[in-house]
Amino acid sequence: LGGEPFVSHTQVAHALSQKHRDFYANLRWYYEDRYYIYVHAGIRPGVPMFRQERHDLAWIRDDFIFSPTGLSKKVVFGHTPFARPFVKEDKIGVDTGAIYGGVLTAVQLPEEIFIQSHR
């Protein structure tokens, strides 16, 4: 799973202004609100958020997907494509493989209503 990048990170960085590079460099690796944690790939189960490794937040798959998070908040994630939104008690996966010809999916929270593009 996971596609090859179309453009290298170096190419993207050179195409951006310093202002934009600084903006991206200072973004947090996850966002947390009252009820949810939003992250690219997932989290390491059983590890408090302040101890999460950046590599896991960006790349983790099976260890996260198939294990309970142990958190009181639901984790909303992408990175791993599913045929339909992946919904468990403690996580919601919204990557439905748009890059591979699937549909693009968004979720309206807290209702957990899924909105999808047409192919």
KOLVOGU-938940 format. One line per field, with one value per residue (C-alpha): x, y, z negated; residue number from 0; residue in one letter. Coordinates in steps of 0.5 Angstrom, whole numbers. Example, Ala and Ser with C-alpha at 12.3 -4.5 7.8 and 13.67 -1.06 7.14 Angstrom:
# KOLVOGU-938940
x: (25 | 27)
y: (-9 | -2)
z: (-16 | -14)
nr: (0 | 1)
rest: (a | s)
# end
This chain:
# KOLVOGU-938940
x: (0 | 2 | 4 | 10 | 11 | 10 | 14 | 20 | 20 | 26 | 22 | 16 | 20 | 24 | 18 | 15 | 17 | 20 | 14 | 10 | 16 | 16 | 9 | 9 | 15 | 12 | 5 | 3 | 4 | -4 | -9 | -14 | -20 | -25 | -28 | -23 | -15 | -14 | -8 | -5 | -4 | -5 | -2 | 2 | -3 | -2 | 2 | 0 | 0 | 5 | 10 | 8 | 13 | 13 | 14 | 8 | 4 | 6 | 7 | 4 | -2 | -3 | -1 | -6 | -11 | -12 | -11 | -15 | -12 | -13 | -15 | -22 | -22 | -24 | -18 | -19 | -14 | -12 | -6 | -9 | -14 | -20 | -26 | -31 | -30 | -27 | -31 | -29 | -31 | -24 | -22 | -25 | -21 | -23 | -18 | -22 | -17 | -18 | -11 | -12 | -19 | -23 | -27 | -25 | -29 | -30 | -33 | -38 | -37 | -40 | -45 | -41 | -44 | -40 | -39 | -36 | -34 | -37 | -32)
y: (0 | 7 | 10 | 13 | 21 | 24 | 30 | 29 | 33 | 37 | 39 | 42 | 45 | 49 | 51 | 54 | 61 | 62 | 64 | 58 | 53 | 56 | 55 | 48 | 47 | 50 | 46 | 40 | 33 | 32 | 36 | 35 | 38 | 36 | 30 | 28 | 27 | 28 | 25 | 23 | 16 | 14 | 13 | 8 | 5 | 5 | 11 | 18 | 23 | 28 | 22 | 20 | 19 | 23 | 17 | 13 | 19 | 20 | 12 | 7 | 2 | -5 | -4 | 2 | 0 | -7 | -5 | -1 | 6 | 6 | 14 | 17 | 21 | 18 | 18 | 21 | 18 | 17 | 14 | 7 | 6 | 2 | 1 | 5 | 9 | 5 | 6 | 3 | 5 | 9 | 11 | 13 | 12 | 17 | 15 | 11 | 11 | 17 | 17 | 10 | 11 | 11 | 16 | 22 | 22 | 27 | 26 | 31 | 31 | 29 | 26 | 22 | 23 | 21 | 25 | 22 | 25 | 21 | 17)
z: (0 | 1 | 8 | 10 | 10 | 17 | 14 | 9 | 3 | 5 | 11 | 8 | 2 | 8 | 11 | 5 | 2 | -4 | -8 | -6 | -8 | -15 | -15 | -13 | -18 | -24 | -23 | -29 | -27 | -29 | -31 | -37 | -39 | -45 | -42 | -36 | -34 | -27 | -24 | -17 | -19 | -26 | -33 | -36 | -41 | -48 | -48 | -50 | -45 | -47 | -47 | -40 | -34 | -28 | -24 | -27 | -26 | -18 | -17 | -22 | -19 | -22 | -29 | -29 | -25 | -28 | -36 | -40 | -41 | -49 | -48 | -50 | -44 | -37 | -32 | -25 | -20 | -12 | -9 | -9 | -3 | -4 | 0 | -4 | -10 | -16 | -22 | -29 | -36 | -37 | -30 | -23 | -17 | -11 | -6 | 0 | 5 | 9 | 12 | 14 | 18 | 11 | 9 | 5 | -2 | -8 | -14 | -18 | -25 | -30 | -26 | -23 | -16 | -10 | -4 | 2 | 9 | 16 | 20)
nr: (0 | 1 | 2 | 3 | 4 | 5 | 6 | 7 | 8 | 9 | 10 | 11 | 12 | 13 | 14 | 15 | 16 | 17 | 18 | 19 | 20 | 21 | 22 | 23 | 24 | 25 | 26 | 27 | 28 | 29 | 30 | 31 | 32 | 33 | 34 | 35 | 36 | 37 | 38 | 39 | 40 | 41 | 42 | 43 | 44 | 45 | 46 | 47 | 48 | 49 | 50 | 51 | 52 | 53 | 54 | 55 | 56 | 57 | 58 | 59 | 60 | 61 | 62 | 63 | 64 | 65 | 66 | 67 | 68 | 69 | 70 | 71 | 72 | 73 | 74 | 75 | 76 | 77 | 78 | 79 | 80 | 81 | 82 | 83 | 84 | 85 | 86 | 87 | 88 | 89 | 90 | 91 | 92 | 93 | 94 | 95 | 96 | 97 | 98 | 99 | 100 | 101 | 102 | 103 | 104 | 105 | 106 | 107 | 108 | 109 | 110 | 111 | 112 | 113 | 114 | 115 | 116 | 117 | 118)
rest: (l | g | g | e | p | f | v | s | h | t | q | v | a | h | a | l | s | q | k | h | r | d | f | y | a | n | l | r | w | y | y | e | d | r | y | y | i | y | v | h | a | g | i | r | p | g | v | p | m | f | r | q | e | r | h | d | l | a | w | i | r | d | d | f | i | f | s | p | t | g | l | s | k | k | v | v | f | g | h | t | p | f | a | r | p | f | v | k | e | d | k | i | g | v | d | t | g | a | i | y | g | g | v | l | t | a | v | q | l | p | e | e | i | f | i | q | s | h | r)
# end
